[in-house]
Amino acid sequence: MSFIDIFAWIVLLVVVATLVAAFVALGVMPGRIARRRGHPWAQAVAVGSWATLIFGFVFWPLILTWAYVDAPARREAPR
């Protein structure tokens, strides 16, 4: 193998690793946001995120929006 062949394989491996990392980051993001914000259905948001990424990316922005919406209102302390 020449240097160009080895370099091409290294570049290919880096690209594949980057794509896998981006896929995992996108799958985890809405669930983490929902849990951090105290969403009542945080687990459903996490499952929906992975399901939409695996079966098609179309509804993933909707799941991301759902992670930010429906957070319970914060109660003020009684005076």
N, C-alpha and C positions, 0 to 999 in steps of 0.2 A: 504494500500500500504506500502510496505517495503521501507527502505532507498535505496536499489538497484534499485527498480522500479522508484522512484523519480529521482535518479541520472541519470538513463538511459533516461528518458524523457527530462531532462535538457540538456544532451549531444546531444540528437536528435535535440532539438530546436536550439542549438548553431550551429550544423552542417548545418541545413537547412538555418539558417540566414547567415552563411558564404557563402554558395553556391549562395544564392540570391544576396548577396553583390558583389561577384565575377562576376556574370553574368551581373549585372548592370554596374560595373566598366569596364568590357570588351566592353559593348555596347556603353558606353559614350566616351571611350578613343580616337578612331580615329577621331570623330567629334571635340573634344576639340583640338586635335593636329592640325587638318586642320584649324580651326578657328584661333588658335594662330599663325600659320605660314602664314596666309593670303592667303589660298588656294582659287582659283577662284570658286571652286565647293564644298565649305565646307559643305553646307547643303546636297548635294548628298552623300558625304562621310559619314555623320552622319546617313542618312537613310539607306545607304548600309550596314553600320555596324550593325544596329539593324536587318535588313532583313536577313543578313547572319547568325547572331546568332540565330534567331528564326527558320529559315528554314534549318539550317545545318551549321556547323562550317567550312566547307571546304574552302570557299572563304574569311573568315575573315582576314587571313594574307595578302591577296591581297588588301583588303580595307585598312588595316593598312599601307601597302606600299604606296598606293595611297594618303594617308594623308600626306606623306612626299614628294611625287613627285608632279610636276606641280605647284610648288609655283612660282609666278612671280619673275623674276630676279630683284634684287634691282638696282635702278639707282643711279649712282654716281652723286654728285652735280657738276654742271658746274664750271669750274675754271676761 
